[in-house]
Amino acid sequence: MEAVLWYVLTGTRGGENRVRILRMLEAQPRNANQLAEKLDLDYKTVRHHLDVLLDNDVVQRSGDDYGAVYLPSARCRANWETVETIIERID
């Protein structure tokens, strides 16, 4: 999982926005619309990043498609130290 986190959050275009999204979700589960508003990003952009995070088991989704709430996955939480290291390097 550590390698996945480094790749998804730093090794690809959009990593910085994925870090921003993950930070928001760590503080409180949110849906895509809430994330778009809080982060001042386009809704479709947020959905794309959430899909990347979902595909890599970094976040999990709860609920139906539109109102689905996202939160860090258990695997991500188990490796949160790595996420914090990545955040420190990006900031």
ZAZADO-869897 format. One line per 4 residues: number of its first residue (from 0); their letters; for each residue x, y, z of N, C-alpha, C, O. Coordinates in nm, 2 decimals, always signed. Atoms other than C-alpha are relative to their C-alpha. Layout:
NUM> a> X:Y:Z:X:Y:Z:X:Y:Z:X:Y:Z ~ ...
# end
This chain:
0> meav> +0.08:-0.12:+0.00:+0.00:+0.00:+0.00:+0.09:+0.13:+0.00:+0.05:+0.23:-0.06 ~ -0.09:-0.12:-0.01:+0.29:+0.24:+0.07:+0.04:+0.04:-0.14:+0.03:+0.16:-0.17 ~ -0.04:-0.03:+0.14:+0.40:+0.22:-0.30:-0.12:+0.06:-0.07:-0.10:+0.15:-0.15 ~ +0.12:-0.05:+0.06:+0.04:+0.28:-0.41:-0.02:+0.14:+0.04:-0.05:+0.23:-0.04
4> lwyv> +0.02:-0.14:-0.05:+0.01:+0.59:-0.19:+0.10:+0.10:-0.07:+0.06:+0.20:-0.11 ~ -0.10:-0.09:+0.06:+0.33:+0.74:-0.32:-0.03:+0.02:-0.15:-0.02:+0.13:-0.20 ~ +0.03:-0.01:+0.14:+0.23:+0.66:-0.68:-0.12:+0.09:-0.03:-0.12:+0.19:-0.11 ~ +0.13:-0.08:+0.02:-0.13:+0.80:-0.66:+0.01:+0.14:+0.05:-0.05:+0.23:-0.01
8> ltgt> +0.00:-0.13:-0.06:-0.04:+1.10:-0.45:+0.12:+0.09:-0.05:+0.11:+0.21:-0.04 ~ -0.11:-0.08:+0.05:+0.29:+1.21:-0.60:+0.05:-0.04:-0.14:+0.11:+0.04:-0.21 ~ -0.06:+0.04:+0.12:+0.38:+1.01:-0.91:-0.09:+0.02:-0.12:-0.05:-0.02:-0.23 ~ +0.09:-0.02:+0.11:+0.08:+1.11:-1.13:-0.05:+0.14:+0.00:-0.05:+0.21:+0.10
12> rgge> +0.06:-0.13:+0.01:-0.07:+1.42:-1.26:-0.13:+0.00:+0.09:-0.20:-0.09:+0.10 ~ +0.12:-0.01:-0.09:-0.34:+1.54:-1.01:+0.03:-0.04:+0.14:-0.06:-0.04:+0.22 ~ -0.03:+0.04:-0.13:-0.16:+1.41:-0.71:-0.03:+0.10:+0.11:-0.07:+0.07:+0.22 ~ +0.01:-0.11:-0.10:-0.17:+1.74:-0.53:-0.15:+0.01:+0.03:-0.19:+0.03:+0.15
16> nrvr> +0.14:-0.01:-0.03:-0.55:+1.76:-0.57:-0.05:-0.13:+0.08:-0.14:-0.12:+0.16 ~ +0.04:+0.12:-0.07:-0.58:+1.40:-0.45:+0.04:+0.01:+0.15:-0.03:-0.04:+0.24 ~ -0.05:-0.02:-0.14:-0.38:+1.49:-0.14:-0.10:+0.09:+0.07:-0.14:+0.07:+0.19 ~ +0.10:-0.09:-0.06:-0.62:+1.78:-0.08:-0.13:-0.07:+0.04:-0.19:-0.05:+0.14
20> ilrm> +0.12:+0.08:-0.03:-0.92:+1.55:-0.11:+0.02:-0.09:+0.12:-0.07:-0.10:+0.20 ~ -0.02:+0.10:-0.11:-0.77:+1.29:+0.12:+0.01:+0.07:+0.13:-0.04:+0.02:+0.23 ~ +0.00:-0.07:-0.12:-0.70:+1.55:+0.38:-0.14:+0.04:+0.05:-0.17:+0.03:+0.17 ~ +0.14:-0.04:-0.03:-1.06:+1.67:+0.37:-0.08:-0.12:+0.05:-0.15:-0.11:+0.15
24> leaq> +0.07:+0.12:-0.04:-1.19:+1.31:+0.40:+0.05:-0.05:+0.13:-0.03:-0.12:+0.20 ~ -0.05:+0.05:-0.13:-0.96:+1.23:+0.69:-0.07:+0.08:+0.11:-0.09:+0.03:+0.22 ~ +0.07:-0.08:-0.10:-1.12:+1.52:+0.88:-0.14:-0.04:+0.02:-0.20:-0.03:+0.13 ~ +0.15:+0.03:+0.00:-1.48:+1.42:+0.79:-0.04:-0.06:-0.13:+0.00:-0.01:-0.24
28> prna> +0.06:+0.06:+0.12:-1.65:+1.19:+0.54:-0.08:+0.11:-0.08:-0.16:+0.18:-0.01 ~ +0.08:-0.10:+0.08:-1.80:+1.40:+0.25:-0.03:-0.06:-0.13:+0.02:-0.16:-0.17 ~ +0.04:+0.04:+0.13:-1.97:+1.36:-0.08:+0.08:+0.08:-0.10:+0.15:+0.18:-0.07 ~ -0.08:-0.07:+0.10:-1.82:+1.48:-0.41:-0.04:+0.14:-0.01:+0.05:+0.23:-0.04
32> nqla> +0.04:-0.13:+0.01:-2.03:+1.79:-0.42:+0.06:+0.09:+0.11:+0.11:+0.20:+0.09 ~ -0.06:-0.07:-0.12:-1.91:+1.90:-0.07:+0.15:+0.02:-0.02:+0.20:+0.13:+0.00 ~ -0.15:-0.01:+0.03:-1.55:+1.83:-0.17:+0.02:+0.11:-0.11:+0.11:+0.19:-0.09 ~ -0.02:-0.10:+0.11:-1.59:+2.04:-0.49:-0.02:+0.14:+0.05:+0.06:+0.23:+0.02
36> ekld> +0.02:-0.13:-0.05:-1.73:+2.33:-0.30:+0.11:+0.04:+0.09:+0.16:+0.16:+0.08 ~ -0.10:-0.03:-0.10:-1.48:+2.32:-0.01:+0.14:+0.02:-0.07:+0.21:+0.11:-0.02 ~ -0.13:-0.01:+0.06:-1.18:+2.28:-0.24:+0.01:+0.09:-0.13:+0.11:+0.11:-0.19 ~ +0.01:-0.09:+0.12:-1.30:+2.51:-0.52:+0.05:-0.07:-0.12:+0.13:-0.01:-0.20
40> ldyk> -0.03:+0.08:+0.12:-1.27:+2.24:-0.78:-0.13:-0.03:-0.07:-0.24:-0.04:-0.01 ~ +0.11:+0.04:+0.08:-1.50:+2.14:-1.06:-0.05:-0.14:+0.05:+0.03:-0.23:+0.08 ~ +0.06:+0.13:-0.05:-1.74:+1.85:-0.96:+0.06:-0.12:-0.08:+0.09:-0.22:-0.02 ~ -0.05:+0.12:+0.08:-1.62:+1.63:-1.25:+0.14:-0.03:+0.03:+0.18:-0.14:+0.02
44> tvrh> -0.14:+0.02:-0.04:-1.26:+1.69:-1.15:+0.01:-0.08:+0.13:+0.09:-0.18:+0.14 ~ +0.01:+0.07:-0.13:-1.34:+1.58:-0.80:-0.04:-0.15:-0.02:+0.02:-0.24:+0.04 ~ +0.05:+0.14:+0.02:-1.53:+1.27:-0.92:+0.12:-0.08:-0.07:+0.13:-0.20:-0.03 ~ -0.11:+0.07:+0.06:-1.23:+1.18:-1.14:+0.10:-0.05:+0.10:+0.15:-0.16:+0.11
48> hldv> -0.10:+0.03:-0.10:-0.99:+1.20:-0.85:-0.05:-0.11:+0.10:+0.03:-0.19:+0.14 ~ +0.06:+0.10:-0.08:-1.23:+1.00:-0.63:+0.01:-0.14:-0.06:+0.03:-0.24:+0.01 ~ -0.01:+0.13:+0.07:-1.24:+0.73:-0.89:+0.14:-0.06:+0.00:+0.15:-0.18:+0.02 ~ -0.14:+0.05:-0.01:-0.86:+0.71:-0.90:+0.03:-0.05:+0.14:+0.09:-0.16:+0.16
52> lldn> -0.03:+0.04:-0.14:-0.85:+0.69:-0.52:-0.08:-0.13:+0.03:-0.03:-0.22:+0.10 ~ +0.08:+0.13:-0.02:-1.13:+0.42:-0.52:+0.07:-0.12:-0.07:+0.08:-0.22:-0.01 ~ -0.06:+0.10:+0.08:-0.96:+0.22:-0.79:+0.13:-0.06:+0.07:+0.17:-0.17:+0.05 ~ -0.13:+0.04:-0.06:-0.64:+0.21:-0.58:-0.02:-0.03:+0.15:+0.07:-0.04:+0.23
56> dvvq> +0.03:+0.04:-0.14:-0.82:+0.13:-0.25:+0.05:+0.10:+0.10:+0.09:+0.06:+0.21 ~ -0.04:-0.10:-0.10:-0.72:+0.46:-0.09:-0.12:+0.06:+0.07:-0.11:+0.10:+0.19 ~ +0.12:-0.05:-0.07:-1.08:+0.57:-0.02:-0.11:-0.11:-0.02:-0.09:-0.20:-0.11 ~ +0.12:+0.09:+0.01:-1.41:+0.38:+0.02:-0.12:+0.09:-0.01:-0.12:+0.20:+0.03
60> rsgd> +0.13:-0.08:+0.02:-1.76:+0.49:-0.07:-0.11:-0.07:+0.08:-0.12:-0.19:+0.09 ~ +0.11:+0.05:-0.07:-2.07:+0.46:+0.13:-0.13:+0.07:-0.05:-0.13:+0.19:-0.05 ~ +0.12:-0.06:+0.05:-2.42:+0.52:-0.01:-0.01:-0.01:-0.15:+0.07:-0.07:-0.22 ~ +0.03:+0.01:+0.15:-2.57:+0.56:-0.36:+0.09:+0.09:-0.07:+0.17:+0.17:-0.01
64> dyga> -0.09:-0.06:+0.08:-2.39:+0.71:-0.65:+0.01:+0.16:+0.02:+0.12:+0.21:+0.05 ~ -0.01:-0.14:-0.01:-2.48:+1.08:-0.63:+0.03:+0.05:+0.14:+0.11:+0.14:+0.16 ~ -0.02:-0.04:-0.14:-2.50:+1.12:-0.25:+0.10:-0.08:+0.07:+0.11:-0.06:+0.19 ~ -0.09:+0.09:-0.07:-2.23:+0.87:-0.18:+0.10:+0.09:+0.08:+0.15:+0.19:+0.04
68> vylp> -0.09:-0.06:-0.09:-2.00:+0.97:+0.11:+0.13:-0.08:-0.01:+0.13:-0.20:-0.01 ~ -0.13:+0.06:+0.01:-1.63:+0.90:+0.08:+0.08:+0.02:+0.13:+0.07:+0.12:+0.20 ~ -0.09:-0.01:-0.11:-1.37:+0.83:+0.35:+0.12:-0.09:-0.03:+0.11:-0.18:-0.11 ~ -0.12:+0.08:+0.02:-1.02:+0.69:+0.37:-0.03:-0.15:+0.03:-0.10:-0.18:+0.12
72> sarc> +0.02:+0.14:-0.02:-1.01:+0.31:+0.34:+0.07:-0.05:+0.12:+0.16:+0.02:+0.17 ~ -0.07:+0.06:-0.12:-0.90:+0.08:+0.62:+0.15:-0.01:-0.03:+0.24:+0.01:+0.05 ~ -0.14:+0.02:+0.04:-0.58:+0.01:+0.42:+0.08:+0.14:+0.00:+0.19:+0.14:+0.05 ~ -0.06:-0.13:-0.01:-0.51:+0.38:+0.39:+0.02:+0.05:+0.14:+0.13:+0.10:+0.17
76> ranw> -0.02:-0.04:-0.15:-0.57:+0.45:+0.76:+0.11:-0.08:+0.06:+0.18:-0.03:+0.15 ~ -0.11:+0.08:-0.06:-0.33:+0.16:+0.84:+0.13:+0.05:-0.04:+0.23:+0.02:+0.02 ~ -0.12:-0.06:+0.05:-0.07:+0.35:+0.64:+0.00:+0.15:+0.00:+0.06:+0.21:-0.08 ~ +0.02:-0.15:-0.01:-0.16:+0.70:+0.75:+0.13:+0.07:+0.02:+0.15:+0.19:-0.02
80> etve> -0.13:-0.06:-0.02:+0.20:+0.77:+0.85:+0.06:+0.03:-0.13:+0.12:+0.14:-0.15 ~ -0.05:-0.02:+0.14:+0.30:+0.74:+0.48:-0.08:+0.12:-0.06:-0.01:+0.21:-0.12 ~ +0.07:-0.11:+0.05:+0.02:+0.98:+0.39:+0.05:+0.13:+0.06:+0.07:+0.23:-0.01 ~ -0.06:-0.12:-0.07:+0.15:+1.23:+0.65:+0.13:+0.04:-0.05:+0.16:+0.16:-0.07
84> tiie> -0.13:-0.03:+0.06:+0.50:+1.20:+0.51:-0.01:+0.06:-0.13:+0.06:+0.16:-0.16 ~ +0.02:-0.06:+0.14:+0.37:+1.27:+0.16:-0.05:+0.14:+0.01:+0.00:+0.23:-0.06 ~ +0.06:-0.14:-0.02:+0.17:+1.57:+0.28:+0.11:+0.10:+0.04:+0.12:+0.21:-0.01 ~ -0.11:-0.09:-0.05:+0.48:+1.71:+0.46:+0.09:+0.04:-0.12:+0.14:+0.15:-0.13
88> rid> -0.09:-0.03:+0.11:+0.69:+1.68:+0.14:-0.07:+0.09:-0.10:+0.00:+0.16:-0.17 ~ +0.07:-0.08:+0.10:+0.42:+1.84:-0.08:-0.02:+0.14:+0.05:+0.00:+0.24:-0.03 ~ +0.02:-0.13:-0.06:+0.36:+2.13:+0.16:+0.12:+0.08:+0.00:+0.13:+0.20:+0.04
# end
